[in-house]
Amino acid sequence: MRSPSLVRRHLFAFLLLATTAVALGFTPQALAQFNNTPFSSTFGQNKVTYESFDFWKYSAPHFDVYYYPEEEAHLDEVVAFAEAAYERISRKMNHQLSERMPIIFYQTHQDFQQTHILPFFLPEGVAAFAEPTQNRLVLPVDDPPDQLHLLMVHEVTHLFEFDYFFGNRLGAAVRAQPPGWVMEGFAEYMADNLTTLDEMMLRDIVLADDIPTLIQMSYIDSFFNSYVLGEVVWSYIEEEYGDEGVRIFLSELRRDLGQDVERDLERSFNVTPNEFNTDFREWLRDRYLPNVLDHSEGPDFARGVMTGIAFEDRQPAFSPVVSPTGDEFAAISVNRKTQQVDIYTFDFATGKPKKNLTGGHHGDFEYVIGQGVTVGFQAGNDLTYSNDGSQLAFFARTPPTRTLFVVDADTGKIRTKFKTELDQALSPSVGPDNRVVFAAHENGVRDVYLFDPQTETLSNLTQDDFYDYAPIWSPDGQSIVFASHVMGHKKLFRIDLARPQQRIQLTFGLYDDTQPSFSQDGSKVYFVSDRTGEHNLYGIELATETVFRYTNILHGAFFPHELAATGELMFSNYSDGFYELYAMELPEPVETFVAVDEAIDDEEIDRIEAEATALADVELSDQNRTQSAGGGWHISSIQIAGGYSVGSFGGTVLANTFIEFQNLMGTQTITAVLGSVQGARNYTGIYRNSAHRWNYGAMLTSQRSFFFTQDINGGLDRNSVFELDGGEFFADYPFTRDWRSEFSLGYFRREFLPSNFILQSSGGEAVRFADQFHSGNYMSVGVKLIGDKARFKEYGPYAGRRVSLGVDAAPPGVGNINFYDVTVDLRQYVQVTKDSQLAFRAWGAGSFGDDPSVFYIGGLNQLRGYDYLRFSGNRAFLGNVEYRFPLIFESRAGDFVLRNIRGLVFMDVGAAWFKGEEFNFSVDGSLEDALASFGVGVGVNLVGLPLWFFWAQRTDFKELDGGPDFQFYIGPLF
């Protein structure tokens, strides 16, 4: 997976993890033996289907390409790029794919995010992905053709990697997890996609002499290590050992699935790891250190805006924009503790934050659109002040698209809100009359749009085949300057609003010119260009078309803005791995030239266009089209959960295996849930259809579990058996990504088979067993409201809340028992430090009617220190408090590595009792009928399985009850 931006997400390792990890909300609704326990609440954020897609299939020579009619115009381009990539990669690897591979493409990123091939929300920074279970390539086609081609090469390379390394074996893919720099780096190497931004970061680490070794790159899977440094490692291997060396190294990696990279190096090139690392370091130094002294850095010629603040206390500032008065600036910032992305205003004199403008608005949107932070980088600013500085405009995610927000610059109060149906709206600019221009996609092409808040009308200013970005208003409001993708590069253009159909090209040449901003008097446009190989600050004088280069910076300068009061130029400078803000007096130009002198001659234009035409030239045949997406059923996920608890009966073993089958498009799934409790077998089968906004399906189950009964002498026996057989139809409707309603209608048989027929109530009176446990047949009607606003890190939820409110009724007249159950499950996560949090759970259940249900609590991840499901009743509650914290971030034993070893301290309280029984929570400060325990736990994620070890001590809040009990649990924490 590659996003052509500063935000590039490494999906491959996550996809492999998802095939084995216990689901955090995508588990089936019926969880076998967990029925009627605190485990039965299923959470998880929703994958909302806003549109239904009618996919067709086109059979290309090596791929089955799936598309829907609205995007048929892109089919020839996708087929041509895929087949060209196939030939290129096949020659390099000397490998042919063993079977035809599916390519599924969407017209826009908005459509792409709705794919059900992955069950979780796709961040907007993800440009495409290839997954190893069915070797599917999935992408949108809303990039310019040259970028789409590079993206296609990257993703097709992944298909070759899956086939070459794993041979279509899911077990091999799950077991392997090769380093990111091997998989993503090789895909970048094949795409030849080293950008000037990538080289800026490479130059930075070489100058700091902070180049990681291959083993460090393997253990620290970051964007830079996987994509950027990974690509240049493969380029170094080619330069040093040739194409044959690349193939030899790939062959050695395949032998052990990339588990011992250093040994693979020695076998391939007869060099030790130290020798390889030293030679690679020298190769990088030879490439990036020459002429370093000819360049300057930000502190050499500008004053730091935040240098008066200690580095660890500085608030990050992305996409900064200066207010018209020049006394403050606004920027997208990330809270270091909560990782929450918000928009702040800052005092320009001190660099200190003044106001969080969006901290209270997260009920109005999911997140702020910030290039390089929450979405991929394209061009231009994400924020803009109004001309009088009283308001600030930005875009935020409001599914399925984005909404333009204009807020008060002092208070953050929303003044204007406009939800556009366009895709990927970005870079708003407010004009003198408060009209707003921005760039967005429609039908796969990016144009500049004008929104008038007075009339609430939207118009397309640049309706053509070019891809346009980052529009800005001139100070007089008569013209717009923007960047447009031409001949593979972004160049600056101007349009006059009186004649918007006439483009005036301002800059020329085969390099990128982006991030334009006007001078205060409107005579000049400042911008950033990588014309010299580094990102420098430029200005073009509009009257004379003269271009001035103001910097000769070593790494990169971005986001230029002229200050009204002083005439200084504020900019962001990348150095030492960070972006710092500076302000400088406008210096004498380093270089001056006339813009049109950089224009490409006609012969070069003809050559570039001919190459592009040849690359995309393919003749499609109607005989290869099929009006069907096909089935393509396959195993998409295998998940394991379970546990072991030591108790009065020698211990309880609990196990569950989830095997999920998915169709090609991921819109239909069949899940088999196979479980056991102390030898009792449980079977559940679930079909689910997610092709539309309403999701629906059916479930059949046969469950067997034990429960405890008590004889007349007060002894406990867990040989009693509970049986549940039946099925249901279910449906759910997601209102948003956070909230959904669930409905079910089914028919079941439940039977209690006791080992003791006599119970002793709390009052000492002997009662018949049948008076408490009611067997029979019944129709079940259920409704549930689920909200999940939890925020996750790799180890689980760290902030937010979860809510589940449910009613399940067995009405009289159908079957021979009737009841209605009410359940409540509330969970809250409060962040304490960056990686520690408090977690709270309050679960309660009650059953009413003539034949009430029975609920069970005890053991494992609920009431620890007690036997599993030891306590039962028609009423039950459970409360948990945990403090979760990191113990060891990484532990190594040779090549074996464990990361994120975590600990917790907990307190559990709960109880269960039957209708008619007297219940007293406590007497004189000591628990009477309620139960409690406290203790500690240690957890580690091993090959995708979250393993937890608990030591729990029972207590009545006055005295301890026995010694600590040990319990082992596989699965996510609540």
Disulfide bonds with the S-S distance in Angstrom:
none
